[in-house]
Each structure stands twice: as structure tokens, then as C-alpha cells.
Amino acid sequence: MTILFSSDDGSGCFAAKFFALCPVVVGVLGMAVFLSKDADADETHEHALAELVEDSLQVRRPLSDFVNSAEPISLEGSRSGIDLEIPLNPRIELVGGEVEIDYLHAVGIRSDRSRLRVRWDDREIASGRIGGLRREGRLSGRLPSDEPSVDRYRLRISAEQRNDGSADALLDSDEAEIEPWTQVDPAKSWIALDYRLRPLKPRLDEVRTLVDQRLWNQYTLTVVTAPIYATGQAHLKWGARAVQRIALWHGDRPLSVRHDDRLSPVGDELVIGTRDELIGILPQNFCDHITSSFIGVYPHPNDERHFLLVLSGTETEGVDRAVRAFVFHSEKMPSLPRIDVSHWNIGAKDPAPTGHIESRRLQMPDLARWSREGFPGATGRPVVAGCDLWVAHRDSETIACAWMIAGKLAQVAGDLVTTLDVVDKEPRPGRHWIALGDRDALPGSLVEKSPLANLFGPGELMGRQGVLTQFESPLKPGRAAGFITAGDRVLLEERVNEMIRPEFWSTLHGDTVTWEPGGDSARFQRLAASFEIGEPGWLLRFWRLVKAVPWLSLLFGAAGAAIVFWLLRQPVHDPDPAAVGVTKRNGNRRVSRGKRLREAARRTARLDKLSRHHG
């Protein structure tokens, strides 16, 4: 609608047009503001999603991790299913994920009456027909993102299956089955979780749950100590003990370890050292908390989704006491963020080994026994054996490798290995030892007496492969020795991370193994001479004495032959020949019981006949 105002100079018409256009202008401006707000809201939402994606992690694991086997899972019968428990660490906040099932079904299953279903707790996330000529297939589904946060979920895989029912349809097949079945391949089937880590306010009694095997990703712990030039034998021992404890909490999953002399931007970290050593490494307010023997756990100052565990003290003795309290008395940790343990009743000696003590006579080398029983390393009598992990060159990568092996051997033993030490000098002759380092760092005099001398010629490059070998110690007969090496220290750390994985560790055998990156193309060989470990029994000692002295073997052989000849010449007599009818012809011959009874019966019959005749 247009309203006109007239005036002589025409200004009234202009005013009328201006007022008429005001609502339109206001509307346009309002729409612009509204669209601007929507754009800002969309931008904010997109930014929030971007932050969520940036902060979230996605980790894929095969279903074989949850059934502890790579063998196919059989779903037999018309209705069958399997429940898998999917545990989650309390640090994990689930935001989504995906499941894929790889399956194989029997011949003759009707596709119109058979289905495979996947449920996440009580919600069906995937369903598909099975059957027909194509026996293999995959079924995938997305995990709900609105599920309540719990510490475990249930994944159910079920099959409803019917046979064709037609005999003609099955007669032509060699794989005809009476009962329908479907097999799920757990190695090819997988579950991927999208999740975030929650901010932490940790307490000492919660550290165990923060590092357990319910963590989904490949867990890495960084151990922070004084700089390399100030890292001594005590730091190596403290780190090995603490890593063993955390490895045991981590279950049977591999514990990857790094060493550094400063805090990292992200990740869980264990800081060990005296207060003076940690000044400049820890924030000042953390250092102010350190007492004579101190254990504390904090949110990481650079990322509150991770923790910082501090084992410290004002003196070396206080640090040692804190480490021993954390390692041997972890069940006593209070629900507090920090504590002074200087007044705790902690013995001066390590607890006696509670695991298996090796006392058998063993034939070595044997990497299969090392992977299965941890020997040498995880077993042995402390006085006559024990094992040293020898850091051939003191650098962060090699130290981390020694700590990873210590953690793995603790997992194999199922307990803390108090007979295992990490050292940076040549071990004592009476102990087993395993030296770690890049090829150039290993002692040449010992390498020449090991399988490494035959494995690589002078100047021959190792490439990117890792090498593990076991042989008799040149320092003392009857003791086991070993080398773990690679071309350089960075490659060494990568290869050891691969070696401690269960799928590689469980395949160890022989005395020498070389492998390429990823653990592929592993070559197992026997290059070392065999030797024995352990004290022989009295019978073995006697046999060795006889073998060592020739005339003794002849004397015992002649005496044995004489005894056998004399026994063979002895006659065999019945104690009562008259009762069994022994004659001159069978006086020196053993007669069966049945034959003796029949002879006695005949003699009795003849005597009866003679008595009746004379009567």
C-alpha cells in the first residue's frame, strides 16, 4: 500500500515514500541479523564438531582379542549365538564406533529364512540375510553414540538359519550338512571404537585402574628421570621395578615404554628421582610437595586427560623407599593424591620370589622356553642365577628397551621378578645376562663368541631388521647369555616394541631370530652350540664318571656280565616236587599251574582205582 502526501515543494511525497519503505528495510535488516546468527551458530557447531573429532580417538581391534583365540566361532542349529564382553576403562567416553563380522555359512541354507544379527547390549545394530550360493560374507553396523557410559558392553552375534530341506539340493554337494551352521572368523572380524579420554583427577588407589588392559589403544608410558649424563644404576633399577608393576596391572597386553629427561606434551608419565633432580622438570608447585619419601599423582600439567605419577624424595634413600612402597605395597595406597611413606614399615630386602623357581636340568639355548616361562630372567635361584639386562650403551632408546623386556618378563612370570636387574656394566660371571644395544655398542669380544659372528660378516649391514639370539655365556659355562640388537638405537626401540607383542612373542623358538619391520618375515634358526643349565642328579653324575674313566666302564661291564651269566646258570626247582608230580625229565623245568593241577588229578584218580581194586 502506498500513501501519498502532497506539498508544493514535493517533500511530502518523499516523506511518504520513506515511511512506506521503512517496514521493508526493517524486515531486510532483521533477516540479515537472523541469518548472521544462524551462520555464527553453524560455525560454532562446526567448530565444536571439529574439536570433538580432533580430541576423539578411533582404535580397531579384532574379535580374537576378546575370545582369546583365532579359531572360527561356530553358530550351530536353527538358533544359536555368542556373547562377547567388551570392557572399557573408566577413562574412556564412548562416542561411536563400528562392527564388522566376517562369516561363512553351510551349504543349503535358505536365504529367505536365515539371518545373521548383531546386537550391542539390547540394541540391534546390524542384520542381514545369509544363505544362497555365496557362502562367505560380511555384515557391518554402526555403534550407537547415545549409549550411557559404562565399564563394559555386550556384543551378541546370533544366527537364525534353516536348511533348504530338499534332498535334491544337497545330493550334488560334497559338503551337505544335516544341521545348519555359520562360522564367524574372529581374526578377520573387528570392532572399532570412537572415544574420548575424560579429564582426570586421579588418586593413588586409582592408578591401577588407569593403566589396566581395558585401555583400547596401544598404551605407552613415558618414564622421566634426570638427564642421561646423570642417570645412574639406581635410576635403571627404579625404572625397571616400577615398569614391572605397571606391566602387571596392564594384563597380558604389551606395555610400550619411552624414556625422557623432560615432560612430554601429552601422555601418561612416571617421574622418578630426587627432588633436586626434578627441579626444572616438574612445575615448581609439584616440587614443593615432595617430602623425604614421596608418592604423588596429578593430572598432567599439559593435558588433564593424562596423569603424572611422581616417585621422589629429598635423598636417594627416600626415592628408593618410595619406589619399593609403590612396587611391593601398592595395595596399601590410600585414596589421596599424594602421601609421604617415610614412616611405612618397608623391609630392607626384597620379598622372596613367589613364582616358579627353576631347579631342573635344562637343555639350552631355547627361545621357546624364554617366551613361555621367562627363563632365563623370570625364574632362577637368586644366589646361583638371576639375570641382568645389560644396557650396552646408556641412551634413552636402549634404556627403554631394557625396561620393556623387564615388564614383559614380569607378565610371563605373573609376578614381580626380584632376581632381574637392569645394569649398565658387564654382568657378574655367575649370572645369566641379556645385552641390549645397537650393533656397534655391543662388546666385540663377546659378539665374536656368539651366533652374531656367523649371522653377519664384517662390514655387512643389518638393514632395518632386528636380531635376538641366545647362547652360552662366555663369562661362565652353564650360564645363558643373549643379544637383542638392531642397526641403530631408534630401530632397536621399534623392533623391541614389535617383539613384545603376543602374536610375535608366542612364536619364538630356536636360538636366533631375525625379523623385519612389522614383525614380518621372521627367520628362526639354530646357530649356537647346545649347553646345559642346572645341577645334575646323582645318576647323571655317576654315568658321567663312568664315561670319563675308561677302565671303570670296563670293570663295571665285566662285573655285570658275570652276574648275568651266574643267574642264567642257576636251576629253577619247585619247593614241593611231590605235590606237583615232578619227574626226572622235568625236574629242571618250570611247569604251568594248570598242568600241575591236571597231573595231580590223574595221580589221585589212579590211587582211587588201585584202592578199589585191592578192596
C-alpha positions in Angstrom: 0.0 0.0 0.0 1.3 3.4 -0.9 0.3 6.6 1.0 0.8 9.9 -0.8 1.2 13.3 0.9 1.2 16.3 -1.3 3.1 19.6 -0.9 4.1 22.3 -3.0 7.8 21.5 -3.0 7.3 17.8 -3.3 8.9 17.0 0.1 5.7 15.4 1.4 5.8 12.8 -1.4 9.4 11.9 -0.5 8.5 11.5 3.2 5.5 9.4 2.3 7.7 7.0 0.3 10.3 6.9 3.0 7.8 5.8 5.7 6.3 3.3 3.3 9.7 1.7 2.8 10.6 1.5 6.5 8.9 -1.8 7.2 10.7 -3.4 4.2 14.0 -2.1 5.3 13.5 -3.3 8.9 12.5 -6.7 7.6 15.5 -7.0 5.4 17.8 -5.9 8.3 16.1 -8.4 10.7 16.5 -11.2 8.2 20.2 -10.3 7.8 20.7 -10.4 11.5 18.9 -13.7 11.8 20.9 -15.2 9.0 24.1 -13.9 10.6 23.2 -15.5 13.9 22.4 -18.8 12.1 25.7 -18.6 10.4 27.5 -18.0 13.7 25.7 -20.8 15.3 26.5 -23.2 12.4 30.1 -22.0 12.6 30.2 -22.6 16.4 28.6 -26.1 15.9 31.1 -27.0 13.2 33.9 -25.8 15.4 32.6 -27.9 18.3 32.4 -31.0 16.0 35.9 -30.3 14.7 37.2 -30.2 18.3 35.3 -33.4 19.1 36.8 -35.1 16.0 40.3 -33.8 16.9 40.0 -34.9 20.5 38.5 -38.3 19.8 40.4 -41.5 19.0 39.5 -44.5 16.9 41.0 -47.8 17.6 40.2 -51.1 15.8 40.7 -54.4 17.4 40.0 -57.9 16.1 37.3 -60.0 17.9 40.0 -62.6 18.6 41.3 -60.3 21.3 38.0 -60.9 23.2 37.7 -64.7 22.7 41.5 -65.4 23.2 41.6 -67.5 20.1 41.8 -67.1 16.3 39.8 -70.3 15.7 36.4 -69.9 14.0 33.3 -69.4 16.2 30.6 -71.9 15.2 26.9 -71.0 15.4 25.2 -74.3 15.0 21.5 -75.2 14.9 18.4 -73.3 13.9 19.0 -70.6 16.6 22.5 -70.0 18.1 24.5 -67.1 19.3 27.6 -66.0 21.2 28.0 -63.1 23.7 31.3 -61.2 23.8 32.1 -58.9 26.7 33.7 -55.6 25.6 35.4 -54.0 28.6 36.2 -50.3 28.7 38.5 -48.4 31.0 36.8 -45.7 33.1 38.9 -43.1 31.4 37.1 -43.9 28.1 34.0 -41.9 27.0 32.4 -43.7 24.0 31.2 -41.5 21.2 30.6 -44.1 18.4 32.1 -46.9 16.5 31.6 -49.7 14.0 31.5 -53.5 14.0 32.2 -55.8 11.0 31.5 -59.6 11.1 33.2 -61.9 8.6 31.3 -65.2 8.3 31.0 -68.5 6.4 27.8 -70.5 6.3 27.0 -74.1 5.4 25.7 -75.3 2.1 21.9 -75.4 1.6 20.9 -72.7 3.9 17.7 -70.9 2.8 18.3 -67.2 2.4 14.7 -66.3 2.8 14.5 -67.9 6.3 18.0 -67.3 7.6 19.5 -64.1 9.1 22.6 -63.1 11.0 22.1 -60.4 13.7 24.5 -58.3 15.7 23.3 -56.6 18.9 25.1 -54.0 21.1 23.8 -54.5 24.6 20.0 -54.6 23.9 20.0 -52.7 20.6 20.2 -54.4 17.2 22.9 -52.6 15.1 23.1 -54.9 12.1 21.0 -57.6 10.4 21.4 -59.4 7.1 20.3 -62.5 5.2 22.6 -65.4 4.9 22.4 -68.3 2.6 22.5 -69.0 -1.1 25.3 -69.9 -3.4 27.8 -67.4 -2.0 28.8 -68.8 1.3 31.1 -66.0 2.5 30.0 -62.6 3.5 30.5 -59.6 5.8 28.0 -57.8 8.0 28.7 -54.4 9.4 26.9 -51.9 11.7 27.4 -48.6 13.5 27.5 -48.4 17.3 25.0 -46.0 18.9 26.5 -42.8 20.2 23.8 -42.1 22.8 24.6 -45.2 25.0 25.1 -44.5 28.7 28.8 -44.7 29.8 29.5 -48.0 31.5 32.7 -50.0 32.1 31.6 -52.9 29.8 29.3 -53.6 26.9 27.9 -56.8 25.5 28.3 -57.7 21.8 26.0 -60.5 20.7 26.2 -62.3 17.4 23.3 -64.6 16.7 22.1 -66.7 13.7 18.6 -67.9 12.7 19.2 -70.4 10.0 17.2 -73.1 8.1 18.3 -75.7 5.6 16.8 -75.9 2.2 15.0 -79.1 3.2 15.3 -80.5 -0.3 17.3 -83.7 -0.6 17.9 -83.0 -4.3 19.5 -79.6 -3.4 22.1 -81.3 -1.2 22.8 -84.5 -3.0 25.1 -82.8 -5.5 27.3 -81.2 -2.8 30.1 -83.0 -1.0 29.6 -80.5 1.9 26.0 -81.3 2.5 25.1 -80.7 6.2 22.2 -82.1 8.2 22.4 -79.3 10.7 22.8 -75.7 9.6 25.8 -73.8 10.8 27.5 -70.4 10.4 31.1 -69.7 11.3 32.4 -66.3 12.4 36.1 -65.6 11.7 37.3 -63.7 14.8 40.7 -62.8 13.2 39.0 -61.0 10.3 36.0 -59.6 12.2 36.7 -56.4 14.1 35.2 -53.7 16.3 36.3 -50.1 16.1 35.5 -47.6 18.9 35.4 -43.9 18.6 36.1 -42.4 22.0 37.5 -39.6 24.1 39.6 -39.6 27.2 37.9 -38.0 30.2 39.8 -35.3 32.3 41.4 -36.9 35.3 41.5 -36.1 39.0 43.5 -39.2 39.9 44.2 -40.6 43.4 46.8 -43.1 44.3 44.5 -46.1 44.7 43.1 -45.4 41.2 46.4 -45.7 39.3 45.9 -49.4 38.9 42.6 -48.9 37.0 44.0 -46.1 34.9 46.6 -48.4 33.3 44.8 -51.7 33.1 44.2 -53.8 30.0 40.8 -52.2 29.4 42.5 -49.4 27.6 41.9 -49.8 23.9 44.8 -48.2 22.2 48.5 -49.3 22.3 49.4 -47.9 25.7 52.7 -46.1 26.0 54.2 -45.0 29.4 57.0 -42.4 29.4 59.5 -42.7 32.3 61.1 -39.4 33.1 64.4 -39.3 35.0 67.4 -37.0 35.4 69.3 -36.3 32.1 71.3 -39.2 30.6 74.6 -37.9 32.0 73.2 -38.0 35.5 71.2 -41.3 35.1 72.9 -44.0 37.2 72.5 -47.6 38.2 69.8 -46.6 40.8 67.6 -44.9 38.2 67.8 -48.1 36.0 66.7 -50.2 38.9 63.9 -47.9 39.9 62.6 -47.7 36.4 62.7 -51.5 35.9 60.8 -52.1 39.2 58.1 -49.6 38.5 57.6 -50.7 34.9 57.2 -54.3 36.1 54.4 -53.2 38.5 52.6 -51.3 35.8 53.1 -54.1 33.2 51.4 -56.5 35.6 48.4 -54.1 36.0 48.3 -53.9 32.2 47.5 -57.6 32.0 48.8 -59.6 29.0 48.8 -56.6 26.6 52.2 -55.2 25.6 53.5 -52.2 27.6 55.4 -49.8 25.4 57.9 -47.6 27.3 59.7 -44.4 26.5 62.5 -42.7 28.4 63.0 -38.9 28.5 64.5 -36.2 30.7 61.6 -33.8 30.3 57.9 -33.8 30.4 56.1 -34.6 27.1 53.2 -32.6 25.7 50.8 -35.5 26.1 50.6 -39.0 27.5 50.9 -40.7 30.9 54.2 -40.2 32.6 56.1 -41.7 35.5 58.7 -39.3 37.1 61.5 -40.8 39.3 64.3 -39.1 41.0 65.4 -36.9 43.9 63.8 -33.5 44.4 66.9 -31.7 43.3 67.0 -33.8 40.1 63.4 -33.0 39.3 63.6 -29.2 39.8 63.3 -27.8 36.3 61.5 -31.0 35.1 58.4 -30.7 37.2 56.4 -27.5 37.9 57.6 -25.7 41.0 54.3 -26.3 42.9 54.8 -30.1 42.3 58.4 -29.9 43.6 57.2 -28.0 46.7 55.0 -31.1 47.7 58.0 -33.5 47.7 58.9 -34.8 51.2 61.6 -37.2 52.4 59.9 -40.1 50.7 57.1 -39.1 48.4 54.5 -40.7 46.1 52.0 -38.4 44.3 49.8 -38.5 41.3 48.5 -35.4 39.4 46.6 -34.5 36.3 49.2 -33.9 33.6 50.0 -30.2 33.5 49.9 -30.2 29.7 46.8 -32.4 29.2 44.4 -33.2 32.0 43.3 -36.4 30.2 46.6 -38.0 31.3 48.3 -38.4 34.6 51.7 -37.7 36.1 52.9 -40.2 38.7 55.9 -39.0 40.9 58.2 -41.2 42.9 60.6 -39.0 44.7 62.3 -37.9 47.9 64.8 -35.5 49.3 67.6 -38.1 49.2 68.4 -41.3 47.2 67.3 -43.4 50.1 63.9 -41.7 50.2 63.4 -42.3 46.4 64.3 -46.0 46.9 61.8 -46.3 49.7 59.1 -44.6 47.6 59.7 -47.0 44.7 59.6 -50.0 47.0 56.4 -48.8 48.6 54.8 -48.3 45.2 56.1 -51.7 43.8 55.7 -54.0 46.7 52.9 -52.4 48.7 50.6 -50.9 46.0 47.5 -52.4 47.7 48.1 -50.0 50.6 47.9 -46.9 48.6 45.3 -44.5 50.0 42.5 -42.6 48.3 44.7 -39.5 48.3 46.6 -37.6 45.5 49.9 -37.8 47.4 51.5 -39.3 50.5 54.7 -39.5 52.4 55.9 -43.1 53.0 58.9 -42.4 55.1 57.2 -44.0 58.2 55.9 -47.0 56.3 57.1 -50.4 57.5 59.0 -51.5 54.4 61.6 -54.2 54.7 65.2 -53.6 53.6 65.3 -56.7 51.5 63.2 -57.7 48.5 60.4 -60.2 49.2 61.3 -63.8 48.3 60.2 -64.8 44.8 56.7 -66.3 44.9 56.7 -67.6 41.3 58.3 -70.7 39.8 61.9 -71.3 40.9 63.8 -73.1 38.2 65.7 -76.1 39.5 65.5 -78.6 36.6 68.4 -79.6 34.4 67.7 -77.7 31.2 69.0 -78.1 27.7 69.7 -74.6 26.2 69.6 -72.4 24.2 65.8 -72.4 23.9 63.9 -69.2 23.0 60.6 -71.1 23.2 61.2 -71.6 26.9 62.2 -68.0 27.3 58.9 -66.8 25.8 56.8 -69.4 27.6 58.5 -69.5 31.1 60.7 -66.4 31.0 63.8 -68.4 31.6 66.4 -67.0 31.9 65.2 -63.9 33.5 61.8 -64.5 35.1 62.9 -67.6 37.0 66.0 -68.8 38.8 67.5 -69.0 42.3 68.7 -65.6 43.4 72.0 -66.9 44.8 73.2 -69.1 41.9 71.4 -67.4 39.0 69.3 -64.3 38.5 69.5 -62.3 35.3 70.9 -59.0 34.2 69.5 -56.9 31.4 72.7 -55.2 30.2 72.4 -51.7 28.7 75.4 -51.8 26.4 75.1 -48.0 25.7 73.4 -45.6 28.0 70.9 -43.8 25.9 67.1 -43.3 26.2 66.2 -45.8 23.5 68.3 -48.6 24.9 67.2 -48.0 28.4 63.5 -48.0 27.3 64.1 -51.4 25.6 65.6 -52.9 28.8 62.6 -51.7 30.8 60.2 -53.1 28.2 61.8 -56.5 28.4 61.6 -56.4 32.2 57.9 -55.6 32.0 57.3 -58.5 29.6 59.2 -61.0 31.7 57.1 -59.9 34.7 53.9 -60.6 32.7 55.3 -64.0 31.7 56.1 -64.8 35.3 52.8 -63.3 36.6 54.6 -61.6 39.4 57.4 -59.1 40.2 60.8 -60.6 39.2 63.1 -59.6 42.0 66.0 -61.6 40.6 66.1 -59.4 37.4 68.2 -56.3 37.3 69.0 -53.6 34.7 72.7 -52.8 34.6 75.0 -50.6 32.6 78.2 -52.5 33.1 79.4 -56.1 32.4 77.4 -58.5 34.5 78.9 -60.7 37.2 80.0 -64.1 35.8 77.7 -66.1 37.9 74.5 -64.6 36.4 72.6 -65.0 33.2 72.5 -61.9 31.1 70.9 -60.3 28.0 72.7 -57.4 26.4 70.7 -54.7 24.5 72.1 -52.1 22.2 72.7 -51.2 18.6 75.3 -53.4 16.8 78.2 -51.0 17.3 77.5 -50.7 21.0 77.8 -54.5 21.7 81.1 -55.6 23.2 83.1 -57.1 20.3 84.9 -59.7 22.4 81.6 -61.3 23.3 80.0 -60.9 19.9 82.8 -63.0 18.4 81.7 -65.9 20.6 78.0 -65.6 19.7 75.9 -66.5 16.7 76.0 -62.9 15.6 79.5 -63.6 14.3 78.1 -66.2 11.9 75.0 -64.2 11.1 76.7 -61.1 9.8 80.1 -60.8 8.2 82.5 -57.9 8.8 81.0 -54.7 7.4 77.7 -56.4 6.4 74.7 -54.1 7.0 71.8 -55.2 9.1 69.3 -53.1 7.3 66.1 -52.4 9.3 65.8 -55.9 10.8 66.1 -56.8 14.5 68.0 -59.7 15.9 67.5 -61.8 19.1 69.9 -64.6 19.9 70.7 -66.9 22.9 73.9 -68.8 23.6 76.1 -70.0 26.4 77.8 -67.2 28.4 81.5 -66.7 27.6 81.8 -65.3 31.1 81.0 -68.6 32.8 79.9 -72.0 31.5 76.4 -73.1 32.4 75.0 -69.6 32.2 72.7 -68.3 29.5 73.5 -65.1 27.5 71.7 -63.2 24.8 71.8 -60.3 22.5 69.0 -58.0 21.3 70.2 -55.7 18.7 69.5 -53.7 15.5 71.2 -51.3 13.1 70.8 -48.3 15.4 69.1 -47.4 18.7 66.0 -46.0 17.1 65.4 -49.2 15.1 66.2 -51.2 18.2 63.3 -49.5 20.1 61.0 -50.2 17.2 62.0 -53.8 16.9 61.6 -54.4 20.7 58.1 -52.9 20.6 57.3 -55.5 17.9 58.9 -58.3 19.8 56.9 -58.0 23.0 53.6 -58.2 21.1 51.8 -61.5 21.9 51.4 -62.5 18.2 55.2 -62.3 17.8 56.4 -63.3 21.3 54.5 -66.6 21.3 56.2 -67.8 18.1 59.8 -67.6 19.4 61.8 -70.8 19.1 65.3 -71.9 18.2 68.2 -69.8 19.4 68.4 -67.0 16.8 65.6 -65.0 15.2 65.8 -62.1 12.8 62.7 -60.1 11.7 61.8 -57.1 9.5 59.7 -54.1 10.5 56.2 -55.1 11.5 57.4 -58.5 12.7 57.0 -59.9 9.2 59.4 -62.4 7.6 60.8 -63.7 10.9 63.5 -66.3 10.4 64.1 -68.8 13.3 67.5 -70.6 13.2 69.7 -72.8 15.3 73.3 -71.4 15.2 74.5 -71.8 18.8 76.0 -74.8 20.4 73.8 -76.6 23.0 74.7 -76.4 26.7 73.1 -77.4 30.0 71.9 -75.3 33.0 71.3 -76.7 36.4 72.9 -79.2 38.8 72.8 -82.9 37.6 71.3 -85.6 39.7 73.4 -88.5 41.3 72.6 -90.9 38.5 73.8 -88.5 35.8 76.9 -87.7 37.8 77.7 -91.5 38.2 77.1 -92.0 34.4 79.5 -89.2 33.6 82.1 -90.6 35.9 81.9 -94.0 34.2 82.2 -92.4 30.8 85.1 -90.2 31.9 87.3 -93.2 33.3 87.6 -96.0 30.6 88.8 -98.7 32.9 85.9 -98.2 35.3 83.5 -98.7 32.5 85.3 -102.0 31.5 85.3 -103.1 35.2 81.6 -102.5 35.7 80.8 -104.0 32.3 82.7 -107.2 33.2 81.1 -107.4 36.6 77.6 -107.0 35.2 78.2 -109.7 32.6 79.5 -112.2 35.3 76.4 -111.6 37.4 74.1 -112.2 34.5 75.9 -115.4 33.5 75.7 -116.7 37.0 72.0 -116.0 37.2 71.3 -117.8 34.0 73.2 -120.9 35.2 71.1 -121.3 38.4 68.5 -124.2 38.2 64.9 -123.5 38.9 63.3 -126.0 41.4 59.8 -126.3 42.7 59.7 -126.2 46.6 57.5 -129.4 46.7 58.2 -131.6 43.7 56.0 -134.5 45.1 52.9 -132.3 45.2 53.1 -131.4 41.5 54.3 -134.6 40.0 57.9 -133.6 39.1 59.7 -136.3 37.2 63.4 -136.6 36.3 62.6 -135.3 32.9 61.0 -132.1 34.1 62.9 -131.5 37.3 64.8 -128.5 35.9 61.8 -127.1 34.0 59.1 -124.7 35.3 55.6 -126.2 34.8 52.5 -124.2 34.5 49.9 -124.2 37.3 47.2 -125.7 35.1 49.4 -128.6 34.0 50.4 -129.3 37.6 46.7 -129.5 38.7 45.8 -131.9 35.8 48.8 -134.2 36.8 47.7 -134.2 40.4 44.1 -135.0 39.4 45.4 -138.0 37.3 47.5 -139.3 40.2 44.6 -139.1 42.6 42.3 -141.0 40.1 44.9 -143.8 39.8 45.3 -144.1 43.5 41.5 -144.4 44.0 41.3 -147.0 41.3 44.1 -149.1 42.9 42.5 -148.9 46.3 39.1 -150.1 45.0 40.7 -152.9 43.1 42.6 -154.2 46.2 39.5 -153.8 48.3 
